[in-house]
Structure formats: structure tokens, C-alpha cells
Amino acid sequence: MSPRIVVVPPSFAEINEIAREMAPAGFDTVIVRGQPEPDVLATAEYMVCYPHVKMSDAFYRAAPRLKLVQLLSAGYDDVDLEAARRAKVPVSNNGGANAISVSEHALMLMLAVSRRVVWQHGNVSQGRWRGNGLAPRMYEVFDKTLGIIGLGTIGKKVARLGRAFGMRVQYYDIARLPEHEEDALGVRFRLFRELLGSSDIVTLHVPLNDSTRHMIGDAELALMRPEAIVVNTSRGPVIDEPALYRALSANKLFGAGLDVFDQEPPPADNPLLKLDNVLLTSHFAGPTWDNHVARFRNAFDNVQRVNRGERPLWVVPELL
């Protein structure tokens, strides 16, 4: 009997077709919508899905042959890691399949906030050429200091893009690079508070866990320059939203670019939605048509690796 892969892609038919086309030969690949039923899980050896699939203890009891949970996402904060640990099933993320997309999105937010693109578009589209007034303050990113918090796969790509735009790049990460790797990437390590106080743009690329929840709050924002910009494409709760609102509404920061929020979708009364120095996107930094292919490529490669008896790649750190 061929080893069974259960795939739970998004509900778009075109993405389902990508999964079918890329599924490896020699496997029984089953594509399902929503939460897999127990009869499907009973013979599943590999699960390829997003974290919206609920994987509790009952899930693992229903899938006694499971050898790997392979996520199509980079984030895994919605995964019940304790249940996976009890079941002794490794959970891997997507191996940076969406890293290019997120890094490009982060840079787009930096540029758009710096040049007040949304404000400019609104004025022109509503017949107010140049805002019918004096030119507002806007900034270039060239020769600015970019501070990256979290220098993983995405953070490194952001560093390369920042360097390409002529920015000076510094970073903070609990896993510091050796000096020769810093030299090759063109970055310099700074302590966390040091980075906040010396960066023109701070961009966040950390996972959400107990150590990163609200790592940016009132005290941290108070360290930043009044002309600074903060960008978040990681997870909303990394920033204390009320603290960010207070800083932005008091013009203690130039602006912010946010792709993620404490509550998604954000409620209509979220005060950040009313500020004119904030640019908002709807947690779309990651998904592009290009990287659906990359996600399944990495997923099926990892499945085949485990099926050959090798150790899986990209196992989330908490389960190592």
C-alpha cells in the first residue's frame, strides 16, 4: 500500500490543482477540504496543511500512523505543539517558501509609508492635486538605518533588499551570526534597545511566542526616533497595539506599516484604522501566486525525505 499524504490546501480550486500536479509519484495523495475526517486520518502518514487544521490530542489519536505534519505556512503559533510533542510527531514549517514575498512586502511598506503613498493616491483620485497645500514631510530610504528584529530566512532577505536600496542594516536576534556571516550579509549586530534607538526603520520578523508577545510596547516605542517607522509583517501581538496607537497619534513616530493585528480581521473600532500615518494590509504579505508552488515543492520534498528514513527539515524549534 502506498504511503498516504493528506493535503488540506486553501479552498481555491486552482491551488488544489497545483497540489495535484506536484504530488510525488508513489504516494497516495488525498486532497480534502476543511478538517479531515477520522476515516481519512486513520491511514494518513503525512499531513500537509495550514495551521487552521485543528491538531489536538484527538487528531493524533485518529492518525496513529502519522510521521510528519508539514505546514504550508511559515507561522505556527496556532499549532498545538504540546499535542504534537505528546504524539511524538514532528511539525515542520514551509522552509521559507514565502520569504521572498514577505521581504518584498516589508520593503513595500517601508517605501509607501516613507513617501505617504496612500495619502498621495487619495488626494489625486479625489481631485486634490498635491493635497491642495504645502508638500508634507516625506523621506527617502537611501542612507537610512534599517533595524531588523529577527534575522531568520525572511530577515536575511529583507537585509539584502535594504542594502540594495542603499540602507545601512543592523539587526537584533537571540541567535547572533558569526562575524564572517555578518560581513557577507553586510549587517551589524546591535542590542535590542540599542537597535530601537538608532534605527530609522524597524521591521519585525520574529515568531510569536511567550518571549516575543508585546516585545514592542510603550517603553520600547519611547526609545525610537520621532521620524522613525515601524513595520510588522510577522504577527500582530508582537506589538502592543494600544501602545503603538498612543505613539502614532501623538506623532512620536512618523508612521507604521502593518500587515498583521492582534485580532484578525481587526474590529471596526480599532483606533489604528483611523490614523493617517498608518498603512494597513490584510495579512497578505505571504501569499502570492508564485509561492504556492514553492510551498508545495518544499512540503513534498520534506515528505519524501521522511519517507526515505531521513530527518525532516524545518522542524519548528520548540519540538527540536
N, C-alpha and C positions, 0 to 999 in steps of 0.2 A: 504494500500500500504506500502510495506516495505521501511524503510529509505534507501536512496541510498548513497553508498560510491563510489566515483570516484577515482581510483588509477592510477597514472601515474608513473610506475616504469622505471628503465633503460630499454634499448631495448633488453636485453638478455632474451631469451626465458626461461632459467632456473629460472631467478629471477621472471619472470611473474608467473611461476608455484608455486614458494614459496608463492607469494601473494594470488593466488587462494586457495592453501591448507590451509593457515592460516586465510583467511577471516572469520569473525564471522557469525554464523548462525543467521537467522532472518533479515539479511540485503540483499539488492540488490547491489551486488558489481560489478562494471563495470570497466574493465581494458582497458585503452586506451593508444595509443602511441602518443607522441607529445602533442601539445596544444589541450585541449579539445574543441570540437565544441559547439556552443551555445545551440544546442538541447540537448546535454548531460548535460551541466551546468544548464539548466533550472530546472531540478529535483534533482540536487545534493544537499545533506545536509552535506556531509563530503568530503573533498578533501585530499587525501594522495599522496604526491608528493615530488620531489626535487625542489629547488628554480629556476630551469631553466624554469618551467612553469611561464609564464608572468601573473601576477595577478594585473592588473591595475584597475582603476575605472570601465572600460568597462567589465572586467572579473566579478567583483562583481555585476554589473547591470544585467549581464547574468545569475547570480546564486543567485536569491533573497532568496532562502531557505537555503543558506549555513550557517552552525552553527560552523564550525571549519575547519581551514587549518592546517593539520598535516604534518609537514615536515619529510622526511626520513633522513635529514641531521642535523648535529649539527649547522652548519653555516647558517646564514640567511641574510647576507649582500646584497644579490641580490634581496631580497624581498621588494616590495613597501609597507613599513609599514604604510605610511600615507594613502594609499588607503584602507588598512585593517582597520585602525582606523576610517576612514570616513564611511566604511561599517559596523563597529561595529562587526567585525568577528575576534575572537582570532586566533593567529598564534602560534603554538607550535613547538619546535624543537624535536629532536629524543630522548630526555631524557637520553643522554649518551650512546646510543646503540653502538657507535663506540669508546667509551672512552678507552677500553682495547687496541684496535688496534692502536689508535693514541699514547697512552702512550708507548706501546711496540716499535712503530716506532721511537718515540723520543729517547728512550734509545738506540735503534739500531744505530741511527745517532751519538749519543754521543760516543758509543764504536767504531764505524767504523772510525770516524774522529780521535779519540784519538790514534788509532792503525794504521792509514793510510792504511786501508784495500784495498781500490780501487787501490792505488799505488802499494801495495804488489801484488795484483792479476794481475795487468797489467804487472809487471816485470816477474812474474813466467810464465804467459801464453805466454809471448813473449821471453822466454828463458833467461831472465836476473835474475839468481838466486841471491836473496838478493840485487838486484839492481846493481850488479857488483861493489859495493863500500862499503863505511862505512855505518853502520846502521844509519838510520835517527832518529831524535828525536821522540819518541813516549811516550805516557803516559798511566798509569792506571787510572781508575775512583775511585778505592778504596781510601778512606780517602780524597777525593777531596770535595770541597764545591759546591753543586748544588743549583743554584738560579732559582726559578720558578716564572715567572711573569704571574699571573693569576691562582689562586688556586681554580678553579671550579672542576667539576667532573673529567675532564681529568687531571688537575694539581694535584689533590689529588692522582690519580693512579700513576702518574709519581713520586710523593713523596715517595710512598710506594716502587716502584721499585728501586728508588735511595737508599733508606735506605737498601733494601735487598742487594745491591751491596756495602754496607759499606760507603756510601756517607753521608756527613753532609748536611742537607737540610734546606734551608731558602727560604722565599717567600715574594713577594710583591703582594698585591691585594687591591683594593679600599674597599672591604668588608673583614675586618680583622676578623679572627677567635677568639672566646673566648679562654682564655689561656688553659682551660682544654681540648679543642679540639686540640689545637696545641700540647699539651703534648701527647695526644692519637695518633696523627699522627706522632709525632717526628719531628716537624718543628718549625722554629722560624721566626717571622715577622722581616723584615727589610724595611727601607725606600727605595724608588726606586733607587736613586743614590747610596745609601749605598750598596744595593744588587749588583749593577753593578760592583762596585769597589772591592767587597770582594768575588766574585764567580769565580770558575774555569770554570764552565759551566753555561751558561744562556740559559734557554729554555722558549719559549714563548707560552702561552696558553690563549690568550685573543680573544674576538670577535673583528671584525673590525668595528669601528665607529669613530666619529669625535675625540674622546679623545685618541684613540689608533693608528690612522693613523700616520705613521712615528714617533712612540714613541721612536724608536731606530734610532738615526741619528749620525752625526759627534760628537756632544758633549757627547752623551751617550757612544758611542764606545770608545771615548778617556778616559773614566773612567775605562775601562776594562783592565785587566792584559794582557801583550803581549802573555802569554801562554794560554789565555782563548779561549773557544769555544762558539759559539752562535748557537743555534738550533731553527729553526722555522717550526712548523707544524700547525700553526694557519691560518694566511692569509698573503700573500706576502706584501701588503702595510703597514703592521705593522712596517717593517724595510724600511728605506730609502736605496734603493739598491745602488745608486752611492756612498753613504757614506760607506756602507759595502764593496763595491769593493775597495775603497781607503784604508780602514783599512787592508783588507786582502792582497792586492797587495803590501802594504808597510810592511808586516809582523808585523803589530801592534796587530794582533790576530793570534793565532795558526791555527784556521780553523773555518769552518762553515758547518752545515748540514741543507740543505734547501729542504723542500717538496713543498713550495709554492713560488709564484713570483708575482711581480707587474702585469705583463702581462702573461697570460697563454693561450697557451704554450709560453715560453719565445722566443723572436726572436733570430735568429742565431747570431746576432751581440751583444747580451747581454754579456758584458765582464766577468761576473761571470762564464760563461760556459767555459772560457779558463784557469781558475785558478786551480792549482794542490792541493790547500789546501781547496777546497770546494767539498763536496759530495752532489749530486743532485738527488732527486727523483721527480716523476711527479704527485704530489698531490694525492698520493696513500696511505697516512698514514691511512686514514679512512676505505676505503672499503676492507673488507675481506669476504670470503665466509661465515665465521662464523657469522658475524654481519648483514648480510642481514636478517637472521631470527630474530635477536634482534631488528632490525629497525621496521619490520612489527609487531612484538609482541608488542612493545611499542605503535606503531601507532594505531593498532586495539584496544588495551586496552584503550587508551585515547578516541577513537571514542565511544566505549561502555560506558565509563564514562559520556561523554557529553550526550549521548542518554538517560541515566538514570536520567538526570537532574542535574548531579553533575558538579562542576567546572573542566575545563581541567587542566591537569598537564603541566608543562614545557612551559607555555606561555612566549614568549620572553619578556625580561624586559621592553623594550620600550613601550609595549602595556599593561603593568600592571597598 
